[in-house]
Amino acid sequence: MRVKKMSVLAVVVAAAGLSLTACNSSDGSSASANTSASASASSSTTAGTSTGGQGSTSGSSSGSTGSTGSKKGSGSTAQAQSSASGSRCKADHLTLSATASGTKDEIVVNMKNTGSSKCSMHGFPGVQLVGPDGLGDNGPDAARADATASTVTVGPGEETRFLLHYSPDTSGSGKTYTRLLVTPPNETVGEIVNLNGVTITVAAASGTVPDVVVDPVGYHVGSGK
């Protein structure tokens, strides 16, 4: 009987030892699993940070591209503006005519674009009085008025104008002119314009006040340019 009791006790102790070993083994597996999960999470976080950095660099690169695009756009705008104003107007592509403006001692000169494309002018035309006998019978050059010039763009078939002012001779010894030699602004070749019955009689230049004064191109009248 005593032997049997000892055997039972030994069995109980052995079973308890096996149970404890199993528990320890289970705890070790859990710790290992937790460590593995933690490492995996850390790896995932690192990868996310690296990817985010690449995304940020890519964004900066896109910004640079956008900046370059903006510069190209500015160049395109400048070219479009240059194209819109056209080339400079020349005498060969202009038909000129002159009439009384309706104001005393003042003449309006019309400049019509007879070319196939638009052109532009900026500033004062050159104007010289010419007598009935031709270029050998020249009078004074017109002085420029105290006025601000603007750029005028004239399309095919359109026209712009300018005014010519003069002080008529009152001495009775002045000279009469019936034509004008008109040169477009910033050009060197001019065109003879008949005054169509209008005459300009001015005294010989004698002092500080000019007898003939020209305004810049761009005088507007009626529906013209």
C-alpha positions as CSV (number, residue, x, y, z in Angstrom):
1,M,0.0,0.0,0.0
2,R,2.7,2.4,0.9
3,V,4.5,1.7,-2.4
4,K,1.4,2.6,-4.4
5,K,1.0,5.9,-2.6
6,M,4.6,6.9,-3.5
7,S,4.0,6.0,-7.1
8,V,1.0,8.1,-7.3
9,L,2.8,11.1,-5.8
10,A,5.7,10.7,-8.3
11,V,3.2,10.7,-11.1
12,V,1.6,13.9,-9.9
13,V,5.0,15.6,-9.5
14,A,6.0,14.6,-13.0
15,A,2.8,15.8,-14.5
16,A,3.2,19.2,-12.8
17,G,6.7,19.5,-14.2
18,L,5.5,18.7,-17.7
19,S,2.8,21.3,-17.3
20,L,5.3,24.0,-16.2
21,T,7.6,23.2,-19.1
22,A,4.7,23.6,-21.5
23,C,3.8,26.9,-20.1
24,N,7.4,28.2,-20.4
25,S,7.5,27.0,-24.0
26,S,4.3,28.8,-24.8
27,D,5.6,32.1,-23.3
28,G,8.7,31.8,-25.3
29,S,6.8,31.4,-28.5
30,S,4.6,34.4,-27.7
31,A,7.7,36.6,-27.0
32,S,9.3,35.5,-30.3
33,A,6.1,36.2,-32.1
34,N,5.8,39.7,-30.5
35,T,9.5,40.4,-31.4
36,S,8.9,39.4,-35.0
37,A,5.7,41.5,-35.3
38,S,7.6,44.5,-33.8
39,A,10.4,44.1,-36.3
40,S,7.9,43.8,-39.2
41,A,6.1,47.0,-38.0
42,S,9.4,48.8,-37.8
43,S,10.4,47.7,-41.3
44,S,7.0,48.9,-42.6
45,T,7.4,52.3,-40.9
46,T,10.9,52.7,-42.4
47,A,9.6,51.8,-45.9
48,G,6.8,54.3,-45.5
49,T,9.2,57.1,-44.5
50,S,11.4,56.3,-47.5
51,T,8.5,56.3,-49.9
52,G,7.3,59.6,-48.5
53,G,10.7,61.1,-49.0
54,Q,10.7,60.1,-52.6
55,G,7.2,61.5,-53.0
56,S,8.4,64.8,-51.6
57,T,11.4,64.9,-54.0
58,S,9.0,64.1,-56.9
59,G,6.8,67.0,-55.8
60,S,9.8,69.4,-55.8
61,S,10.7,68.2,-59.2
62,S,7.2,68.8,-60.4
63,G,7.4,72.3,-59.0
64,S,10.5,73.0,-61.0
65,T,8.9,71.8,-64.1
66,G,6.0,74.1,-63.4
67,S,8.4,77.0,-63.0
68,T,10.0,76.2,-66.3
69,G,6.6,76.1,-67.9
70,S,5.8,79.5,-66.5
71,K,9.0,81.0,-68.1
72,K,8.1,79.5,-71.5
73,G,4.6,80.9,-71.2
74,S,6.1,84.4,-70.6
75,G,8.2,84.1,-73.7
76,S,5.2,83.0,-75.7
77,T,3.2,86.0,-74.5
78,A,6.0,88.4,-75.5
79,Q,6.1,86.8,-79.0
80,A,2.3,87.1,-79.3
81,Q,2.4,90.8,-78.3
82,S,5.2,91.5,-80.8
83,S,3.2,89.7,-83.5
84,A,0.1,91.7,-82.6
85,S,1.7,95.1,-83.2
86,G,3.1,94.1,-86.7
87,S,6.1,95.5,-88.4
88,R,7.0,99.2,-88.7
89,C,4.9,101.1,-91.3
90,K,6.9,102.3,-94.3
91,A,6.1,104.9,-97.0
92,D,5.8,102.1,-99.7
93,H,2.8,100.6,-97.9
94,L,1.1,103.9,-97.0
95,T,-1.1,106.2,-99.1
96,L,-1.1,109.7,-97.7
97,S,-3.6,112.5,-98.2
98,A,-4.1,115.9,-96.7
99,T,-7.1,118.2,-96.1
100,A,-8.1,121.1,-93.9
101,S,-9.0,119.9,-90.5
102,G,-11.9,122.4,-89.9
103,T,-9.8,124.4,-87.5
104,K,-8.0,127.6,-88.6
105,D,-4.4,127.2,-89.7
106,E,-4.5,123.4,-89.2
107,I,-4.2,120.5,-91.6
108,V,-4.9,116.8,-91.0
109,V,-2.8,114.2,-92.9
110,N,-4.3,110.8,-93.3
111,M,-2.0,107.7,-93.5
112,K,-3.8,104.6,-94.9
113,N,-2.2,101.2,-94.8
114,T,-2.4,99.7,-98.3
115,G,-0.2,96.7,-97.5
116,S,-1.4,93.1,-96.9
117,S,-0.5,93.0,-93.2
118,K,-0.8,95.3,-90.2
119,C,2.0,97.7,-89.2
120,S,2.7,100.1,-86.4
121,M,4.0,103.6,-85.9
122,H,5.3,105.4,-82.8
123,G,6.3,109.0,-82.6
124,F,6.4,112.0,-84.9
125,P,6.4,112.0,-88.7
126,G,8.9,114.1,-90.5
127,V,7.2,117.0,-92.4
128,Q,8.7,119.5,-94.8
129,L,6.9,122.2,-96.7
130,V,7.3,121.9,-100.5
131,G,6.4,124.5,-103.1
132,P,4.7,124.0,-106.5
133,D,8.0,123.7,-108.3
134,G,9.0,120.4,-106.7
135,L,11.7,119.3,-104.3
136,G,14.0,122.1,-105.3
137,D,11.5,124.6,-103.7
138,N,11.6,123.4,-100.1
139,G,10.4,125.2,-97.1
140,P,11.0,124.7,-93.4
141,D,10.8,121.4,-91.5
142,A,8.0,121.1,-89.0
143,A,9.0,121.3,-85.4
144,R,7.6,118.7,-83.0
145,A,4.8,119.6,-80.7
146,D,5.0,119.2,-76.9
147,A,2.9,116.1,-76.9
148,T,3.3,112.4,-75.8
149,A,3.5,109.9,-78.6
150,S,1.8,106.5,-78.5
151,T,2.1,103.4,-80.6
152,V,-0.5,103.1,-83.3
153,T,-1.2,99.8,-85.1
154,V,-2.9,100.0,-88.5
155,G,-4.4,97.0,-90.2
156,P,-4.8,96.5,-94.0
157,G,-7.2,99.2,-95.3
158,E,-7.2,101.1,-92.0
159,E,-5.7,104.5,-91.5
160,T,-4.3,106.8,-88.8
161,R,-3.8,110.6,-88.9
162,F,-1.7,113.5,-87.5
163,L,-2.2,117.2,-87.3
164,L,0.0,120.0,-88.8
165,H,-0.3,123.5,-87.3
166,Y,1.2,126.6,-88.9
167,S,1.4,130.3,-88.3
168,P,0.4,132.2,-91.5
169,D,2.6,135.0,-92.7
170,T,1.2,138.5,-91.9
171,S,4.0,140.6,-93.4
172,G,3.0,140.0,-97.0
173,S,6.5,138.8,-97.9
174,G,6.1,135.1,-96.9
175,K,6.3,132.1,-99.2
176,T,3.4,129.9,-100.3
177,Y,3.6,126.1,-100.3
178,T,1.2,123.6,-101.8
179,R,2.6,120.2,-100.9
180,L,4.2,118.4,-98.0
181,L,7.1,115.8,-97.9
182,V,5.9,113.4,-95.2
183,T,8.2,110.7,-93.7
184,P,6.6,108.0,-91.4
185,P,8.1,107.9,-87.8
186,N,11.5,106.3,-87.5
187,E,11.8,106.0,-91.3
188,T,14.1,107.8,-93.8
189,V,12.0,107.6,-97.0
190,G,9.1,110.0,-97.4
191,E,6.3,110.7,-99.8
192,I,5.0,113.9,-101.5
193,V,1.5,114.8,-100.4
194,N,-0.6,117.4,-102.3
195,L,-2.6,119.8,-100.2
196,N,-5.5,119.7,-102.7
197,G,-6.2,123.4,-103.0
198,V,-5.1,124.3,-99.5
199,T,-2.1,126.5,-99.3
200,I,0.3,127.3,-96.5
201,T,2.0,130.7,-96.5
202,V,4.6,131.2,-93.8
203,A,7.3,133.7,-93.2
204,A,11.0,132.8,-93.4
205,A,12.2,131.3,-90.2
206,S,13.4,134.2,-88.1
207,G,13.4,133.4,-84.5
208,T,12.7,131.1,-81.6
209,V,9.1,130.3,-82.5
210,P,8.6,127.8,-85.3
211,D,6.1,128.6,-88.0
212,V,5.1,124.9,-88.6
213,V,4.5,122.3,-85.8
214,V,3.6,118.7,-86.2
215,D,1.7,116.4,-83.7
216,P,2.5,112.7,-83.2
217,V,0.6,110.1,-85.2
218,G,-2.6,108.8,-83.7
219,Y,-5.0,111.7,-84.1
220,H,-8.5,110.2,-84.0
221,V,-11.4,111.6,-86.0
222,G,-14.7,109.9,-87.0
223,S,-14.6,106.1,-87.0
224,G,-11.0,105.7,-88.1
225,K,-8.0,104.5,-86.1
